[in-house]
Amino acid sequence: LTASDRALHDHCYVHINITDANTHRPVFQSAHYSVSVNEDRPVGSTIVVISASDDDVGENARITYLLEDNLPQFRIDADSGAITLQAPLDYEDQVTYTLAITARDNGIPQKADTTY
């Protein structure tokens, strides 16, 4: 960059850093996951690990997982996507569960994907 008053002039260098825009949303590896679990599975055990990816970089690609429904039988690790059993299951009580799981990136604005 050069500045001049026609008699004198000076110049400096300007460095421009380009940052990643949050242009991509997280995408799950599968639109639906199907998992079979025995009713005697121990509380605290991992049932499944779900995963999403984001083609952005840095914070825009950092993914957080969450369960959309508050089901006391299940918990998801926000960082790893591991779903663990938090309460005993009883086949005679309930045969199936459908969990809505959302992956959100850390971009602005946030983008997300949901799987079941």
C-alpha positions as CSV (number, residue, x, y, z in Angstrom):
1,L,0.0,0.0,0.0
2,T,1.5,3.4,-1.0
3,A,0.4,6.8,0.2
4,S,1.5,10.0,-1.5
5,D,0.9,13.8,-1.3
6,R,2.6,14.2,-4.8
7,A,5.8,15.4,-3.1
8,L,6.4,12.7,-0.5
9,H,5.3,9.1,-0.4
10,D,5.5,6.1,1.9
11,H,4.5,2.5,1.7
12,C,3.6,-0.4,3.9
13,Y,2.7,-4.0,3.5
14,V,-0.8,-5.3,4.4
15,H,-1.2,-8.9,5.2
16,I,-4.7,-10.4,4.7
17,N,-5.6,-13.6,6.4
18,I,-8.5,-15.5,4.9
19,T,-10.5,-17.6,7.3
20,D,-12.8,-20.5,6.7
21,A,-16.5,-19.7,6.3
22,N,-19.0,-22.2,7.7
23,T,-20.1,-23.4,4.3
24,H,-20.6,-27.1,5.1
25,R,-23.0,-28.8,7.5
26,P,-22.2,-32.0,9.4
27,V,-23.3,-35.1,7.6
28,F,-23.9,-38.5,9.4
29,Q,-22.4,-41.6,7.9
30,S,-25.9,-43.1,7.8
31,A,-29.4,-41.5,7.7
32,H,-30.6,-44.3,10.0
33,Y,-28.8,-46.6,12.4
34,S,-30.3,-49.9,13.6
35,V,-28.9,-51.5,16.7
36,S,-30.1,-54.6,18.6
37,V,-29.5,-54.7,22.3
38,N,-30.2,-57.5,24.8
39,E,-32.4,-56.4,27.7
40,D,-29.7,-57.7,30.1
41,R,-27.1,-55.3,28.7
42,P,-25.3,-53.7,31.7
43,V,-26.0,-50.1,32.6
44,G,-23.0,-48.0,31.5
45,S,-22.1,-50.0,28.5
46,T,-21.7,-48.4,25.1
47,I,-24.5,-49.4,22.6
48,V,-23.2,-47.7,19.5
49,V,-20.9,-44.9,18.4
50,I,-22.4,-42.6,15.7
51,S,-20.3,-40.3,13.6
52,A,-20.7,-37.3,11.4
53,S,-18.2,-35.4,9.4
54,D,-17.9,-31.7,8.3
55,D,-15.8,-30.5,5.4
56,D,-15.0,-27.2,7.0
57,V,-11.9,-26.7,9.1
58,G,-11.1,-25.6,12.6
59,E,-14.0,-24.6,14.9
60,N,-16.4,-24.7,11.9
61,A,-15.8,-28.5,11.7
62,R,-15.9,-29.2,15.5
63,I,-19.0,-31.3,16.0
64,T,-21.2,-31.7,19.1
65,Y,-23.7,-34.5,19.4
66,L,-27.0,-34.4,21.3
67,L,-30.1,-36.4,21.9
68,E,-33.2,-34.5,20.9
69,D,-35.5,-36.4,23.3
70,N,-35.0,-36.8,27.0
71,L,-35.0,-40.6,27.4
72,P,-33.5,-41.6,30.7
73,Q,-32.4,-44.9,29.4
74,F,-29.8,-43.4,27.1
75,R,-27.0,-40.8,27.1
76,I,-24.8,-39.5,24.3
77,D,-21.3,-38.3,24.7
78,A,-21.3,-34.8,23.2
79,D,-17.8,-35.1,21.8
80,S,-17.5,-38.8,20.7
81,G,-21.1,-39.7,19.7
82,A,-21.0,-42.8,21.9
83,I,-24.5,-43.8,23.1
84,T,-24.5,-45.5,26.5
85,L,-27.1,-47.3,28.5
86,Q,-28.1,-45.3,31.6
87,A,-31.0,-47.5,32.9
88,P,-32.0,-51.2,32.6
89,L,-34.1,-52.2,29.6
90,D,-37.2,-54.4,29.9
91,Y,-38.4,-56.0,26.7
92,E,-41.9,-56.5,28.1
93,D,-42.1,-52.8,29.0
94,Q,-40.9,-51.4,25.6
95,V,-39.7,-53.3,22.5
96,T,-38.1,-50.4,20.6
97,Y,-36.8,-46.9,21.0
98,T,-36.2,-44.3,18.3
99,L,-33.6,-41.8,19.2
100,A,-33.3,-38.5,17.3
101,I,-29.6,-37.5,17.3
102,T,-28.3,-34.2,16.1
103,A,-24.8,-33.2,15.1
104,R,-24.1,-29.5,15.3
105,D,-20.9,-27.8,14.1
106,N,-19.4,-24.9,16.0
107,G,-19.6,-22.4,13.1
108,I,-21.6,-19.1,12.9
109,P,-24.3,-19.7,12.0
110,Q,-24.4,-23.2,13.3
111,K,-25.3,-26.0,10.9
112,A,-26.7,-29.4,11.8
113,D,-27.8,-32.8,10.6
114,T,-30.1,-35.3,12.3
115,T,-30.2,-39.1,12.2
116,Y,-32.4,-41.7,13.9
